[in-house]
């Protein structure tokens, strides 16, 4: 289906865009995993929840950025 929407030269460009976006989502997943590791490993520490909250917020920001980028890609591909 993608071939019918895009020409062959465009396909390479969009493949790169999608690969970069996939990497953004992967990074968000890794940040999320790291956040949960904080409370898994160090749940007795008084500042563990504060560190978890900050790490989780960073993961959520990264995921939001990735989602916005994905929406940008989808809109641009339809043009």
N, C-alpha and C positions, 0 to 999 in steps of 0.2 A: 504494500500500500504506500509506503514511504516513497518508493521509486516513482509512483504515479504522481505524487505531489511535487517532488523535487527533481531537478536535473541531476546528472551524475556529479557535476562540480559542486553543486549545493550540498549533496549528500555528505561529502567529506567534511565540509564546514559544520553541518549539523551534527554529524557523528562526534566531532570534537567538542561541540557545545554540550551535547548530552553526556559525554564522558566526563567533562569537567563538572557538570552538575551532579552526576552520580558520585563523584569524589566528594563533593560538598556534603551530600547526604551521608556518605560513609564516615566522614570526619565528625558529623553530628552524632552518629551512632557511637563512635569511639569515645567522644566526650561524655555522652550519656552513660556508657558503661563505666568510665572512670569515675563519674560522680557517684554511682551506686557502689562502686568499690570502696569509696571513702567510708560510707556508713557500714558496709559489710565488714571491713577490716578494723576500723577505728571507731566503732559506735560508742565506746565508753568515754571518749575524749570530749571535754566540754566544748571544744570548737569544731567538732566533727560535723555537726548539723549546719553550722555557718559555712564551713568549707563545701559541704554537699550542696547547699542552697546556691552558692556562687557557681560551682561547677555545673550544676543542673541548669542554671540560668544561661550560662555560656553555651551549653549544648542546645538549649531551646532557641537561643538567638541564631546559632549556626543553622539549625533546621529551618527556622523562619526565612533566613537568607536563601537557603537552598530552594525552599518552596517558591519564594518570589522569583528566583531565577528560572525555575521550571515554568512558571506561568509566563514569564517573558519569552522563553524559548517557544512555548506552544503558540503564543500570540504571533510571534514573528514568523513561525513556520506556516501560518495560515495566510499571511500577506502575499 
